[in-house]
Amino acid sequence: RVLPLPHPSWRNNGWLKREPWFEADLLPVLKAEVARVLGA
């Protein structure tokens, strides 16, 4: 499974503010997937 992420730089702060779904909808899925892969 591939979950593309924006590069964590100051240039992306505007994009993240305009796209609140990313933190609200995608980050919980990403955190759960990483935990699953790591066996947490």
mmCIF file as Biopython writes it, N, C-alpha, C and O atoms, coordinates in Angstrom:
data_model
#
loop_
_atom_site.group_PDB
_atom_site.id
_atom_site.type_symbol
_atom_site.label_atom_id
_atom_site.label_alt_id
_atom_site.label_comp_id
_atom_site.label_asym_id
_atom_site.label_entity_id
_atom_site.label_seq_id
_atom_site.pdbx_PDB_ins_code
_atom_site.Cartn_x
_atom_site.Cartn_y
_atom_site.Cartn_z
_atom_site.occupancy
_atom_site.B_iso_or_equiv
_atom_site.auth_seq_id
_atom_site.auth_asym_id
_atom_site.pdbx_PDB_model_num
ATOM 1   N N  . ARG A ? 1  ? 0.846  -1.169 0.000  1.0 0.0 1  A 1 
ATOM 2   C CA . ARG A ? 1  ? 0.000  0.000  0.000  1.0 0.0 1  A 1 
ATOM 3   C C  . ARG A ? 1  ? 0.893  1.233  0.000  1.0 0.0 1  A 1 
ATOM 4   O O  . ARG A ? 1  ? 1.897  1.285  0.710  1.0 0.0 1  A 1 
ATOM 5   N N  . VAL A ? 2  ? 0.524  2.210  -0.791 1.0 0.0 2  A 1 
ATOM 6   C CA . VAL A ? 2  ? 1.298  3.440  -0.892 1.0 0.0 2  A 1 
ATOM 7   C C  . VAL A ? 2  ? 0.461  4.599  -0.375 1.0 0.0 2  A 1 
ATOM 8   O O  . VAL A ? 2  ? -0.668 4.808  -0.818 1.0 0.0 2  A 1 
ATOM 9   N N  . LEU A ? 3  ? 1.019  5.347  0.559  1.0 0.0 3  A 1 
ATOM 10  C CA . LEU A ? 3  ? 0.354  6.538  1.089  1.0 0.0 3  A 1 
ATOM 11  C C  . LEU A ? 3  ? 1.267  7.739  0.842  1.0 0.0 3  A 1 
ATOM 12  O O  . LEU A ? 3  ? 2.165  8.005  1.642  1.0 0.0 3  A 1 
ATOM 13  N N  . PRO A ? 4  ? 1.048  8.465  -0.252 1.0 0.0 4  A 1 
ATOM 14  C CA . PRO A ? 4  ? 1.911  9.607  -0.539 1.0 0.0 4  A 1 
ATOM 15  C C  . PRO A ? 4  ? 1.707  10.721 0.474  1.0 0.0 4  A 1 
ATOM 16  O O  . PRO A ? 4  ? 0.581  11.016 0.875  1.0 0.0 4  A 1 
ATOM 17  N N  . LEU A ? 5  ? 2.798  11.328 0.877  1.0 0.0 5  A 1 
ATOM 18  C CA . LEU A ? 5  ? 2.753  12.389 1.875  1.0 0.0 5  A 1 
ATOM 19  C C  . LEU A ? 5  ? 3.451  13.634 1.354  1.0 0.0 5  A 1 
ATOM 20  O O  . LEU A ? 5  ? 4.438  13.532 0.624  1.0 0.0 5  A 1 
ATOM 21  N N  . PRO A ? 6  ? 2.953  14.801 1.719  1.0 0.0 6  A 1 
ATOM 22  C CA . PRO A ? 6  ? 3.674  16.021 1.345  1.0 0.0 6  A 1 
ATOM 23  C C  . PRO A ? 6  ? 4.957  16.127 2.163  1.0 0.0 6  A 1 
ATOM 24  O O  . PRO A ? 6  ? 5.012  15.685 3.311  1.0 0.0 6  A 1 
ATOM 25  N N  . HIS A ? 7  ? 5.964  16.703 1.573  1.0 0.0 7  A 1 
ATOM 26  C CA . HIS A ? 7  ? 7.229  16.898 2.268  1.0 0.0 7  A 1 
ATOM 27  C C  . HIS A ? 7  ? 7.011  17.852 3.441  1.0 0.0 7  A 1 
ATOM 28  O O  . HIS A ? 7  ? 6.385  18.896 3.257  1.0 0.0 7  A 1 
ATOM 29  N N  . PRO A ? 8  ? 7.497  17.536 4.624  1.0 0.0 8  A 1 
ATOM 30  C CA . PRO A ? 8  ? 7.262  18.400 5.798  1.0 0.0 8  A 1 
ATOM 31  C C  . PRO A ? 8  ? 8.165  19.629 5.799  1.0 0.0 8  A 1 
ATOM 32  O O  . PRO A ? 8  ? 9.143  19.687 6.543  1.0 0.0 8  A 1 
ATOM 33  N N  . SER A ? 9  ? 7.840  20.592 4.978  1.0 0.0 9  A 1 
ATOM 34  C CA . SER A ? 9  ? 8.637  21.812 4.936  1.0 0.0 9  A 1 
ATOM 35  C C  . SER A ? 9  ? 7.732  23.028 5.116  1.0 0.0 9  A 1 
ATOM 36  O O  . SER A ? 9  ? 6.510  22.918 5.021  1.0 0.0 9  A 1 
ATOM 37  N N  . TRP A ? 10 ? 8.326  24.166 5.371  1.0 0.0 10 A 1 
ATOM 38  C CA . TRP A ? 10 ? 7.556  25.395 5.567  1.0 0.0 10 A 1 
ATOM 39  C C  . TRP A ? 10 ? 6.771  25.756 4.315  1.0 0.0 10 A 1 
ATOM 40  O O  . TRP A ? 10 ? 5.760  26.454 4.403  1.0 0.0 10 A 1 
ATOM 41  N N  . ARG A ? 11 ? 7.211  25.300 3.168  1.0 0.0 11 A 1 
ATOM 42  C CA . ARG A ? 11 ? 6.510  25.615 1.920  1.0 0.0 11 A 1 
ATOM 43  C C  . ARG A ? 11 ? 5.170  24.905 1.816  1.0 0.0 11 A 1 
ATOM 44  O O  . ARG A ? 11 ? 4.303  25.336 1.056  1.0 0.0 11 A 1 
ATOM 45  N N  . ASN A ? 12 ? 4.989  23.840 2.554  1.0 0.0 12 A 1 
ATOM 46  C CA . ASN A ? 12 ? 3.742  23.082 2.491  1.0 0.0 12 A 1 
ATOM 47  C C  . ASN A ? 12 ? 2.725  23.502 3.541  1.0 0.0 12 A 1 
ATOM 48  O O  . ASN A ? 12 ? 1.602  22.999 3.532  1.0 0.0 12 A 1 
ATOM 49  N N  . ASN A ? 13 ? 3.075  24.393 4.431  1.0 0.0 13 A 1 
ATOM 50  C CA . ASN A ? 13 ? 2.136  24.807 5.475  1.0 0.0 13 A 1 
ATOM 51  C C  . ASN A ? 13 ? 0.855  25.380 4.890  1.0 0.0 13 A 1 
ATOM 52  O O  . ASN A ? 13 ? -0.231 25.098 5.397  1.0 0.0 13 A 1 
ATOM 53  N N  . GLY A ? 14 ? 0.960  26.180 3.831  1.0 0.0 14 A 1 
ATOM 54  C CA . GLY A ? 14 ? -0.234 26.733 3.186  1.0 0.0 14 A 1 
ATOM 55  C C  . GLY A ? 14 ? -1.118 25.644 2.621  1.0 0.0 14 A 1 
ATOM 56  O O  . GLY A ? 14 ? -2.341 25.693 2.756  1.0 0.0 14 A 1 
ATOM 57  N N  . TRP A ? 15 ? -0.498 24.659 1.987  1.0 0.0 15 A 1 
ATOM 58  C CA . TRP A ? 15 ? -1.275 23.550 1.430  1.0 0.0 15 A 1 
ATOM 59  C C  . TRP A ? 15 ? -1.999 22.802 2.542  1.0 0.0 15 A 1 
ATOM 60  O O  . TRP A ? 15 ? -3.180 22.479 2.413  1.0 0.0 15 A 1 
ATOM 61  N N  . LEU A ? 16 ? -1.296 22.530 3.627  1.0 0.0 16 A 1 
ATOM 62  C CA . LEU A ? 16 ? -1.917 21.806 4.741  1.0 0.0 16 A 1 
ATOM 63  C C  . LEU A ? 16 ? -3.082 22.588 5.337  1.0 0.0 16 A 1 
ATOM 64  O O  . LEU A ? 16 ? -4.076 21.992 5.752  1.0 0.0 16 A 1 
ATOM 65  N N  . LYS A ? 17 ? -2.976 23.902 5.386  1.0 0.0 17 A 1 
ATOM 66  C CA . LYS A ? 17 ? -4.078 24.722 5.900  1.0 0.0 17 A 1 
ATOM 67  C C  . LYS A ? 17 ? -5.269 24.722 4.949  1.0 0.0 17 A 1 
ATOM 68  O O  . LYS A ? 17 ? -6.416 24.777 5.392  1.0 0.0 17 A 1 
ATOM 69  N N  . ARG A ? 18 ? -5.007 24.662 3.649  1.0 0.0 18 A 1 
ATOM 70  C CA . ARG A ? 18 ? -6.094 24.648 2.659  1.0 0.0 18 A 1 
ATOM 71  C C  . ARG A ? 18 ? -6.719 23.268 2.511  1.0 0.0 18 A 1 
ATOM 72  O O  . ARG A ? 18 ? -7.816 23.140 1.968  1.0 0.0 18 A 1 
ATOM 73  N N  . GLU A ? 19 ? -6.044 22.256 2.980  1.0 0.0 19 A 1 
ATOM 74  C CA . GLU A ? 19 ? -6.501 20.871 2.826  1.0 0.0 19 A 1 
ATOM 75  C C  . GLU A ? 19 ? -6.665 20.205 4.196  1.0 0.0 19 A 1 
ATOM 76  O O  . GLU A ? 19 ? -5.903 19.297 4.528  1.0 0.0 19 A 1 
ATOM 77  N N  . PRO A ? 20 ? -7.645 20.641 4.995  1.0 0.0 20 A 1 
ATOM 78  C CA . PRO A ? 20 ? -7.784 20.090 6.353  1.0 0.0 20 A 1 
ATOM 79  C C  . PRO A ? 20 ? -8.122 18.598 6.377  1.0 0.0 20 A 1 
ATOM 80  O O  . PRO A ? 20 ? -7.919 17.938 7.396  1.0 0.0 20 A 1 
ATOM 81  N N  . TRP A ? 21 ? -8.632 18.062 5.274  1.0 0.0 21 A 1 
ATOM 82  C CA . TRP A ? 21 ? -8.949 16.635 5.224  1.0 0.0 21 A 1 
ATOM 83  C C  . TRP A ? 21 ? -7.701 15.785 5.442  1.0 0.0 21 A 1 
ATOM 84  O O  . TRP A ? 21 ? -7.788 14.663 5.939  1.0 0.0 21 A 1 
ATOM 85  N N  . PHE A ? 22 ? -6.540 16.325 5.067  1.0 0.0 22 A 1 
ATOM 86  C CA . PHE A ? 22 ? -5.316 15.529 5.178  1.0 0.0 22 A 1 
ATOM 87  C C  . PHE A ? 22 ? -5.075 15.118 6.624  1.0 0.0 22 A 1 
ATOM 88  O O  . PHE A ? 22 ? -4.876 13.939 6.918  1.0 0.0 22 A 1 
ATOM 89  N N  . GLU A ? 23 ? -5.095 16.094 7.520  1.0 0.0 23 A 1 
ATOM 90  C CA . GLU A ? 23 ? -4.863 15.773 8.934  1.0 0.0 23 A 1 
ATOM 91  C C  . GLU A ? 23 ? -6.064 15.093 9.565  1.0 0.0 23 A 1 
ATOM 92  O O  . GLU A ? 23 ? -5.905 14.232 10.431 1.0 0.0 23 A 1 
ATOM 93  N N  . ALA A ? 24 ? -7.269 15.467 9.142  1.0 0.0 24 A 1 
ATOM 94  C CA . ALA A ? 24 ? -8.473 14.909 9.756  1.0 0.0 24 A 1 
ATOM 95  C C  . ALA A ? 24 ? -8.761 13.483 9.295  1.0 0.0 24 A 1 
ATOM 96  O O  . ALA A ? 24 ? -9.152 12.637 10.099 1.0 0.0 24 A 1 
ATOM 97  N N  . ASP A ? 25 ? -8.569 13.215 8.005  1.0 0.0 25 A 1 
ATOM 98  C CA . ASP A ? 25 ? -8.965 11.922 7.446  1.0 0.0 25 A 1 
ATOM 99  C C  . ASP A ? 25 ? -7.802 10.974 7.175  1.0 0.0 25 A 1 
ATOM 100 O O  . ASP A ? 25 ? -7.909 9.773  7.428  1.0 0.0 25 A 1 
ATOM 101 N N  . LEU A ? 26 ? -6.702 11.498 6.669  1.0 0.0 26 A 1 
ATOM 102 C CA . LEU A ? 26 ? -5.617 10.619 6.243  1.0 0.0 26 A 1 
ATOM 103 C C  . LEU A ? 26 ? -4.643 10.266 7.358  1.0 0.0 26 A 1 
ATOM 104 O O  . LEU A ? 26 ? -4.184 9.126  7.425  1.0 0.0 26 A 1 
ATOM 105 N N  . LEU A ? 27 ? -4.321 11.199 8.222  1.0 0.0 27 A 1 
ATOM 106 C CA . LEU A ? 27 ? -3.335 10.905 9.266  1.0 0.0 27 A 1 
ATOM 107 C C  . LEU A ? 27 ? -3.749 9.766  10.194 1.0 0.0 27 A 1 
ATOM 108 O O  . LEU A ? 27 ? -2.901 8.942  10.534 1.0 0.0 27 A 1 
ATOM 109 N N  . PRO A ? 28 ? -5.012 9.679  10.620 1.0 0.0 28 A 1 
ATOM 110 C CA . PRO A ? 28 ? -5.382 8.526  11.455 1.0 0.0 28 A 1 
ATOM 111 C C  . PRO A ? 28 ? -5.189 7.189  10.726 1.0 0.0 28 A 1 
ATOM 112 O O  . PRO A ? 28 ? -4.777 6.200  11.334 1.0 0.0 28 A 1 
ATOM 113 N N  . VAL A ? 29 ? -5.487 7.167  9.433  1.0 0.0 29 A 1 
ATOM 114 C CA . VAL A ? 29 ? -5.290 5.949  8.643  1.0 0.0 29 A 1 
ATOM 115 C C  . VAL A ? 29 ? -3.808 5.628  8.549  1.0 0.0 29 A 1 
ATOM 116 O O  . VAL A ? 29 ? -3.407 4.475  8.706  1.0 0.0 29 A 1 
ATOM 117 N N  . LEU A ? 30 ? -3.003 6.634  8.295  1.0 0.0 30 A 1 
ATOM 118 C CA . LEU A ? 30 ? -1.562 6.433  8.192  1.0 0.0 30 A 1 
ATOM 119 C C  . LEU A ? 30 ? -0.980 5.925  9.510  1.0 0.0 30 A 1 
ATOM 120 O O  . LEU A ? 30 ? -0.177 4.991  9.518  1.0 0.0 30 A 1 
ATOM 121 N N  . LYS A ? 31 ? -1.380 6.533  10.610 1.0 0.0 31 A 1 
ATOM 122 C CA . LYS A ? 31 ? -0.873 6.102  11.916 1.0 0.0 31 A 1 
ATOM 123 C C  . LYS A ? 31 ? -1.249 4.655  12.199 1.0 0.0 31 A 1 
ATOM 124 O O  . LYS A ? 31 ? -0.431 3.887  12.706 1.0 0.0 31 A 1 
ATOM 125 N N  . ALA A ? 32 ? -2.478 4.282  11.876 1.0 0.0 32 A 1 
ATOM 126 C CA . ALA A ? 32 ? -2.918 2.907  12.100 1.0 0.0 32 A 1 
ATOM 127 C C  . ALA A ? 32 ? -2.148 1.933  11.215 1.0 0.0 32 A 1 
ATOM 128 O O  . ALA A ? 32 ? -1.777 0.847  11.659 1.0 0.0 32 A 1 
ATOM 129 N N  . GLU A ? 33 ? -1.909 2.322  9.970  1.0 0.0 33 A 1 
ATOM 130 C CA . GLU A ? 33 ? -1.172 1.447  9.049  1.0 0.0 33 A 1 
ATOM 131 C C  . GLU A ? 33 ? 0.274  1.266  9.496  1.0 0.0 33 A 1 
ATOM 132 O O  . GLU A ? 33 ? 0.800  0.154  9.448  1.0 0.0 33 A 1 
ATOM 133 N N  . VAL A ? 34 ? 0.916  2.333  9.924  1.0 0.0 34 A 1 
ATOM 134 C CA . VAL A ? 34 ? 2.296  2.238  10.410 1.0 0.0 34 A 1 
ATOM 135 C C  . VAL A ? 34 ? 2.351  1.359  11.653 1.0 0.0 34 A 1 
ATOM 136 O O  . VAL A ? 34 ? 3.246  0.523  11.782 1.0 0.0 34 A 1 
ATOM 137 N N  . ALA A ? 35 ? 1.406  1.540  12.567 1.0 0.0 35 A 1 
ATOM 138 C CA . ALA A ? 35 ? 1.370  0.715  13.774 1.0 0.0 35 A 1 
ATOM 139 C C  . ALA A ? 35 ? 1.168  -0.756 13.421 1.0 0.0 35 A 1 
ATOM 140 O O  . ALA A ? 35 ? 1.781  -1.634 14.027 1.0 0.0 35 A 1 
ATOM 141 N N  . ARG A ? 36 ? 0.308  -1.020 12.442 1.0 0.0 36 A 1 
ATOM 142 C CA . ARG A ? 36 ? 0.060  -2.403 12.025 1.0 0.0 36 A 1 
ATOM 143 C C  . ARG A ? 36 ? 1.324  -3.025 11.441 1.0 0.0 36 A 1 
ATOM 144 O O  . ARG A ? 36 ? 1.677  -4.155 11.778 1.0 0.0 36 A 1 
ATOM 145 N N  . VAL A ? 37 ? 2.003  -2.291 10.570 1.0 0.0 37 A 1 
ATOM 146 C CA . VAL A ? 37 ? 3.208  -2.816 9.927  1.0 0.0 37 A 1 
ATOM 147 C C  . VAL A ? 37 ? 4.313  -3.053 10.953 1.0 0.0 37 A 1 
ATOM 148 O O  . VAL A ? 37 ? 5.057  -4.029 10.856 1.0 0.0 37 A 1 
ATOM 149 N N  . LEU A ? 38 ? 4.418  -2.165 11.929 1.0 0.0 38 A 1 
ATOM 150 C CA . LEU A ? 38 ? 5.457  -2.302 12.948 1.0 0.0 38 A 1 
ATOM 151 C C  . LEU A ? 38 ? 5.089  -3.305 14.036 1.0 0.0 38 A 1 
ATOM 152 O O  . LEU A ? 38 ? 5.909  -3.623 14.897 1.0 0.0 38 A 1 
ATOM 153 N N  . GLY A ? 39 ? 3.858  -3.799 13.994 1.0 0.0 39 A 1 
ATOM 154 C CA . GLY A ? 39 ? 3.431  -4.794 14.960 1.0 0.0 39 A 1 
ATOM 155 C C  . GLY A ? 39 ? 3.073  -4.225 16.310 1.0 0.0 39 A 1 
ATOM 156 O O  . GLY A ? 39 ? 3.135  -4.922 17.323 1.0 0.0 39 A 1 
ATOM 157 N N  . ALA A ? 40 ? 2.699  -2.963 16.329 1.0 0.0 40 A 1 
ATOM 158 C CA . ALA A ? 40 ? 2.349  -2.314 17.600 1.0 0.0 40 A 1 
ATOM 159 C C  . ALA A ? 40 ? 0.936  -2.657 18.015 1.0 0.0 40 A 1 
ATOM 160 O O  . ALA A ? 40 ? 0.471  -2.200 19.059 1.0 0.0 40 A 1 
#
